[in-house]
Amino acid sequence: MDHTFKKKYDFILIECVYEMILHYNYDVKNLAEILCSAGYKVAVVNYIDDNKYHENRIYDLINIKVNLNLPKMDKSAIGLGKLLKEIRLDFEKYIFFNTLFKMLNNQVHYENIYIGSLRTELISILFLKKIKKNIYVWGLRAHFLSINKFYIKKIRVNYRKILLKIMSKIRKINLFVTYEIIKKEFGKIGFPENSIVVRPERTLRNIDYKINTGKIFSLLTVGSLREDKNIPFLINCIKNLENVNYVIAGKANKFVNNNVDIYLKKDKIKNITRISGFIPDKKYSSLFLEASFMILADEPELSTKTNGTFIEAIFQSLPIIAPNFSPYNQIIKKYNIGLLYKSGSKESLRKVIELSQNYNQDFFKAGLLQFQEDHLLENVAQQVKIQLGTTVSE
């Protein structure tokens, strides 16, 4: 193809996590909209068949058909076998993305490229010589690149961390992170401040303060219910509380589902409702509207983590009950949008739930509205543009 006719973009976005298509297509769409609203010319590269997540877009879409099967991890492997299979998987990904970038480079010019998260295909992509421009990834959590005593015996984990850390210096990776505190954590392990851009995990098109429609006091946990969400802990804390309903909604793996079912059936708990499986958008919104508070019991990790449903609850004007660690405590205190309890303490949580019944929704209205305003697309885009001024090549 004649280089004269290649279309030019400031940013090309390739979301490489193909085993969690729904979640990660949402993330890349959000980032593309932020960058477009900041004035950059943006395109998302799609290599997934029947991808409908980019309809009604404000950015360009580049569809590329790679005639190679997407490699997938053998999740049954363990120990050294798993390490060897992951090395082979990285090689297969290298072949796949080497082909994809060859096709992409024949079609367009771009200055900056976003290629997913630190935890996925980054090792394979960092070895690609075809990428000559600035590389951006989603930073997620700093401990993914930190070698520490907790992981010292996990050779498989350390192999990837060490390799990623070395390659991130050689290729100079730039990061998008969700919170300022995550930026500081990456700074402590050697990433320059001007290589890290803070951008929220979610944005709003307009402010819409919603009034709670529930007739009784109700707590809600919703989303992907992994083990670290501590659902059994919440059940044990709430099951004997009078005048408190609790709804647990969302997809969960077999282990979590079994544990939740055991707790609910064993004691014939009447004030707790379990809604299993994927929640459609209309039902998802109604769950927030019918609740009095969203309640979280995540376990703290080695570095600050994100929680998309935490943000979405505030977008739906729902105050929060959360454990007293970062980032929940920082956001809740800054905006006055909920209550905090001591992480892992049943006594502390029960006291907070009892206290929460004394507040009506409007007590938190000012903070909820301010949070929503700070997350309006145009406001987020302006902040991102200011930060990218120090990282984007002229």
C-alpha positions in Angstrom: 0.0 0.0 0.0 1.2 3.5 -0.8 2.2 5.2 2.4 0.7 8.5 1.1 -2.8 7.1 1.5 -2.5 5.7 5.0 -4.8 7.2 7.5 -3.1 8.8 10.5 -4.1 8.5 14.1 -2.8 9.9 17.4 -3.8 6.7 19.2 -4.5 3.2 18.1 -6.2 1.0 20.8 -5.9 -2.8 20.7 -7.6 -4.6 23.6 -5.8 -7.9 23.8 -7.7 -9.7 26.5 -9.8 -12.0 24.5 -10.9 -14.4 27.2 -12.9 -11.6 29.0 -14.4 -9.9 25.9 -17.3 -8.1 27.6 -15.4 -6.4 30.4 -12.3 -5.4 28.4 -14.2 -4.2 25.3 -16.1 -1.9 27.7 -12.7 -0.6 29.0 -11.2 0.1 25.6 -14.4 1.8 24.5 -14.3 4.1 27.5 -10.6 5.0 26.9 -11.3 5.7 23.2 -14.1 8.0 24.1 -12.0 9.9 26.6 -9.1 10.3 24.1 -11.6 11.4 21.3 -13.1 14.0 23.7 -9.7 15.2 24.5 -9.2 16.1 20.8 -7.1 13.1 19.7 -7.7 11.1 16.5 -8.4 7.6 17.7 -9.1 4.2 16.3 -9.8 0.9 18.0 -8.5 -2.3 16.3 -11.0 -5.2 16.4 -9.9 -8.7 15.6 -12.8 -10.5 17.3 -15.6 -11.9 15.2 -19.2 -10.6 15.8 -18.0 -7.8 18.1 -20.9 -5.5 18.8 -19.4 -3.5 21.6 -18.3 -0.6 19.4 -21.6 0.3 18.0 -22.7 4.0 18.4 -19.0 5.0 18.6 -17.3 8.4 18.3 -14.0 6.9 17.2 -12.9 4.9 14.1 -12.9 1.1 14.1 -10.3 -0.9 12.2 -11.5 -4.5 11.6 -8.6 -6.9 11.0 -9.1 -10.6 10.3 -6.0 -12.6 11.4 -6.1 -16.0 9.9 -4.7 -17.6 13.1 -6.5 -19.1 16.0 -6.4 -17.1 19.2 -4.1 -19.0 21.6 -5.7 -20.0 24.9 -4.2 -21.0 28.3 -4.5 -24.5 29.5 -6.0 -23.7 32.9 -5.7 -27.3 34.1 -1.9 -27.1 34.2 -0.1 -26.7 37.5 3.5 -26.1 38.8 6.4 -26.4 36.4 4.0 -27.7 33.7 2.0 -24.5 33.9 5.2 -22.4 33.6 6.2 -24.2 30.5 2.8 -23.9 29.0 2.7 -20.2 29.7 6.0 -19.8 28.0 4.7 -21.6 25.0 1.5 -19.5 25.1 3.6 -16.3 25.1 5.3 -17.6 21.9 2.0 -18.4 20.3 0.7 -14.9 21.2 3.9 -13.4 19.7 3.1 -15.1 16.4 -0.5 -13.9 16.5 0.3 -10.3 17.3 3.3 -10.2 15.0 0.8 -11.0 12.2 -1.8 -8.5 13.4 0.7 -5.7 13.6 2.1 -6.4 10.2 -1.3 -6.0 8.8 -2.1 -2.9 10.9 1.2 -1.2 9.9 0.3 -1.7 6.2 -3.0 0.2 6.7 -2.4 3.2 9.1 0.1 5.5 10.7 -0.1 6.0 14.4 2.0 7.8 17.1 0.8 6.0 20.2 -0.6 2.5 20.8 -2.6 1.1 23.8 -2.3 -2.7 24.0 -4.3 -3.9 27.0 -3.1 -4.7 30.5 0.1 -5.6 32.3 -1.2 -9.0 33.0 -2.0 -10.3 29.6 -0.3 -10.3 26.3 2.3 -7.6 27.1 5.3 -9.9 27.3 4.6 -11.1 23.7 4.0 -7.7 22.4 7.1 -6.1 24.0 9.3 -8.4 21.9 7.6 -7.2 18.7 10.0 -5.0 16.6 7.1 -3.8 14.5 6.0 -1.5 17.2 8.1 1.7 17.0 5.8 4.1 18.7 4.9 5.0 22.3 3.4 2.0 24.1 0.5 2.5 26.7 -1.0 -0.2 28.9 -3.6 -0.3 31.7 -1.5 -0.3 34.9 -4.0 -2.1 37.1 -2.0 -2.8 40.3 1.6 -2.1 41.1 2.2 -5.5 42.9 1.9 -7.2 39.5 5.5 -6.0 38.9 6.7 -6.2 42.5 8.8 -9.2 43.7 8.1 -9.7 47.4 8.1 -12.4 50.1 4.5 -13.3 49.5 5.3 -14.5 46.0 9.0 -15.6 46.6 8.2 -19.3 46.2 6.0 -18.8 43.2 8.5 -19.2 40.4 5.9 -18.9 37.7 4.6 -15.6 38.9 8.1 -14.2 39.5 9.3 -15.2 36.0 6.6 -13.1 34.4 7.1 -10.2 36.8 10.8 -10.0 36.3 10.5 -10.3 32.5 7.8 -7.7 32.4 9.8 -5.3 34.6 13.0 -5.7 32.5 11.1 -5.3 29.2 9.1 -2.3 30.5 12.3 -0.4 31.0 13.8 -1.4 27.6 10.6 -0.4 25.7 9.6 2.4 28.0 6.0 1.6 28.8 3.5 4.4 29.6 0.7 3.6 32.0 -3.0 4.5 32.4 -4.0 4.0 36.0 -7.3 4.6 37.8 -6.3 6.5 40.9 -3.6 8.9 42.0 -2.6 6.5 44.7 -1.9 3.8 42.1 0.3 6.3 40.2 2.3 6.8 43.4 2.7 3.0 43.9 4.1 2.6 40.4 6.4 5.5 41.0 7.9 3.7 44.0 8.9 0.8 41.8 10.6 2.9 39.2 8.1 4.3 36.7 8.7 8.0 36.0 5.8 10.3 37.0 5.4 11.7 33.4 4.9 8.1 32.1 1.7 7.6 34.1 -1.7 9.0 33.3 -4.6 8.9 35.8 -8.0 8.3 34.2 -11.1 6.9 35.8 -12.3 3.4 35.0 -15.8 4.7 34.1 -17.1 8.1 32.8 -20.6 9.7 32.6 -22.2 11.6 29.7 -24.5 13.5 32.0 -25.4 13.9 35.7 -28.5 12.1 36.7 -29.3 12.0 40.4 -31.6 9.0 40.9 -34.0 8.6 43.9 -34.1 5.3 45.7 -37.3 3.5 44.9 -37.0 0.7 47.5 -39.7 0.6 50.2 -37.5 -1.2 52.7 -33.9 -0.9 53.8 -31.8 -3.0 51.5 -28.1 -3.7 50.9 -26.7 -4.7 47.5 -23.6 -6.6 46.3 -23.4 -6.9 42.5 -20.9 -7.8 39.9 -18.4 -10.6 39.3 -18.5 -12.5 42.6 -14.9 -13.8 43.0 -13.6 -15.3 46.2 -12.0 -12.1 47.3 -15.4 -10.4 47.4 -15.9 -12.2 50.7 -19.6 -13.0 50.2 -19.8 -15.6 53.0 -18.5 -12.9 55.4 -21.2 -10.5 54.4 -23.9 -13.2 54.7 -22.8 -14.1 58.2 -22.8 -10.4 59.3 -26.3 -9.7 57.8 -28.3 -12.9 58.2 -29.5 -12.1 61.7 -30.1 -8.4 61.4 -33.7 -7.3 61.7 -35.3 -5.0 59.1 -32.4 -5.5 56.7 -32.7 -7.1 53.3 -29.6 -8.1 51.3 -29.4 -8.9 47.6 -26.4 -10.7 46.1 -26.4 -10.5 42.3 -24.1 -11.5 39.5 -22.0 -14.2 38.0 -19.8 -16.4 40.1 -17.6 -19.4 39.7 -18.6 -22.8 41.0 -16.6 -22.4 44.2 -18.3 -19.2 45.1 -21.8 -20.3 44.1 -21.4 -23.5 46.2 -20.3 -21.6 49.3 -23.1 -19.0 49.0 -25.7 -21.8 48.4 -24.5 -23.6 51.5 -24.8 -20.6 53.7 -28.2 -19.6 52.4 -29.7 -23.1 52.5 -28.2 -24.3 55.8 -29.9 -21.6 57.9 -32.9 -21.0 55.6 -32.0 -17.3 55.6 -35.1 -15.3 54.6 -33.7 -11.8 54.4 -31.0 -12.6 51.7 -31.8 -13.0 48.0 -29.4 -14.5 45.5 -29.7 -13.6 41.8 -27.3 -15.8 39.8 -25.8 -15.3 36.4 -25.4 -12.4 34.0 -27.5 -9.4 34.9 -29.2 -7.6 31.9 -28.7 -3.8 31.8 -32.3 -3.0 32.8 -32.3 -5.3 35.8 -28.8 -4.1 36.7 -30.0 -0.5 36.9 -33.1 -1.5 38.9 -31.0 -3.3 41.5 -29.2 -0.1 42.3 -32.4 1.9 42.4 -34.1 -0.5 44.8 -31.1 -0.6 47.2 -30.3 1.7 50.2 -26.5 1.1 50.1 -24.1 -0.9 48.1 -22.0 -3.0 50.5 -18.4 -4.3 49.8 -16.1 -6.6 51.7 -13.1 -7.0 49.4 -9.9 -8.1 50.9 -7.0 -5.7 50.8 -4.2 -6.7 48.4 -0.5 -5.9 48.2 -1.3 -2.7 46.3 -4.4 -0.6 45.5 -7.0 -2.3 43.3 -9.9 -1.0 41.3 -13.6 -1.8 41.5 -15.8 -0.9 38.6 -19.1 -1.7 40.3 -18.1 0.7 43.2 -18.0 3.5 40.6 -21.1 2.4 38.9 -23.1 2.4 42.2 -22.1 6.1 42.8 -23.1 6.9 39.2 -26.5 5.4 40.1 -26.6 7.7 43.1 -26.2 4.9 45.6 -24.1 5.5 48.8 -21.5 2.9 49.8 -20.6 0.8 52.8 -17.0 -0.3 52.4 -13.9 -1.6 54.3 -11.6 1.2 55.5 -8.7 0.8 53.1 -7.6 2.5 49.9 -9.1 3.5 47.5 -12.5 3.2 49.2 -11.7 5.2 52.3 -10.1 8.0 50.2 -13.1 8.4 47.9 -15.8 8.0 50.6 -14.1 10.5 52.9 -13.4 13.0 50.1 -17.0 13.1 48.7 -18.9 12.0 51.9 -20.7 9.3 49.9 -20.9 6.4 52.4 -19.7 4.7 55.6 -16.5 2.8 56.4 -15.9 -0.2 58.7 -12.8 -2.1 59.9 -11.9 -4.6 57.3 -12.7 -8.2 58.4 -14.5 -7.2 61.6 -18.1 -8.5 61.9 -18.7 -6.2 64.9 -17.5 -3.1 63.1 -19.6 -3.9 60.0 -22.8 -4.6 62.1 -22.4 -1.3 63.9 -22.0 0.5 60.6 -25.1 -1.2 59.1 -27.1 -0.3 62.1 -25.8 3.3 61.8 -26.6 3.4 58.1 -30.3 2.9 58.7 -30.4 6.4 60.3 -29.4 8.1 57.0 -31.7 8.8 54.1 -30.2 9.0 50.6 -30.3 12.8 50.4 -27.8 13.0 53.2 -25.1 11.9 50.7 -26.6 13.9 47.7 -24.1 16.7 47.5 -21.1 14.2 47.4 -22.8 11.9 44.9 -23.5 14.8 42.6 -19.9 16.1 42.9 -18.5 12.7 42.2 -20.7 12.4 39.1 -19.6 15.8 37.9 -15.9 15.0 38.3 -16.5 11.9 36.2 -18.3 13.6 33.3 -16.6 12.6 30.0 -15.7 16.2 29.1 -14.1 16.9 32.5 -12.2 13.6 32.5 -11.0 14.2 29.0 -9.6 17.7 29.9 -7.6 16.2 32.8 -6.3 13.4 30.6 -5.2 15.9 27.9 -3.3 17.9 30.5 -1.4 14.8 31.6 -0.8 13.5 28.1 0.9 16.8 27.3 4.0 15.4 29.0 3.9 11.9 27.4 2.7 12.2 23.8 5.3 12.8 21.1 4.8 16.0 19.2 
